[in-house]
Amino acid sequence: MNAGLSVHPCPGYTKRDILGNASKALVHAGFLGTDSQVLFDAVSLNINGDRLYEAGRMDKAVEEFRRALNLDPSNANVRNSLGVCYAQMGRFEDALAEFSRIAELEPSDFMPHYNLGCALLGLDREAEAERAFSQAAEMEPQNAGIWFQLAKLCKRQNRLREAVAHLSKAVELKSNWVQAWRLLGECLLEQGAVDSAMNAFKKALKLNGKDGAAMSGLALAYGLVEANLEIALSLARRSTELEPDNPLFAQRLAELFLQNRNLDEAMEECARAMSMGPKNTQLRQLKNKIAAAQRDSTS
């Protein structure tokens, strides 16, 4: 039988809180196996804060993590939980402060640097984020997630060669990562390496046959080399069925309809895409191209 204990005085709590604290300690004991006894502490609060976080009660989770730090200010796990919570709430400055403190407390741990990079990205401080991710990669080069984050950052800056190199490491370390294969396909496509992009998209689809982005990317690749246009149309249609509110997928389908001379369908799909992105100049240009093709077909 497990037991959860609480005592008074306890910083930040009154006598009336003893029973509630003992209940949290009992939950904590449950994580340690049978016949465990736990005295209420910062870890008990961290566990309860994690439960509140998972339930989507972010404000309450923050309160619990802050109470835990009041009991144990040097507890890196609690600070990490608080930082993650802040990041999910969009409070990136607060998250940055917590992750910076953890990096000071545990300088040889790669995770605070990784989380620091994510918080810095949330603040659009890309150069600092890259330094944080690079430092994490030096500490833990076998972590695929770090290379993936570096790749996303490089792609944002149109540094496609570096992005491809980082993603190649990511999929080498974690070959079943759909998002990494898909992003690799997108980067290769932007580089003009269409055949290699096709292979990356196919690997993503082999892992997840319902990945709309990989379908749309592969359809675009087929269209660029003017091969398998019927398959391209089928993939593009399926991608819009999976994500009907994605204007990029609708635009690509419209372009393939135009390429296949299905002009009425092209105009209909282009109009649908424009309803989602009315200020998109590419869509306006596509609409004009389709209209010109329709006029030519009737003249």
Helices and strands as residue ranges (DSSP letters): E 3-5, G 15-17, H 18-30, E 37-39, H 42-54, H 58-71, H 76-88, H 92-105, H 110-122, H 126-139, H 144-156, H 160-173, H 178-191, H 194-207, H 212-224, H 229-242, H 247-259, H 263-276, H 281-298
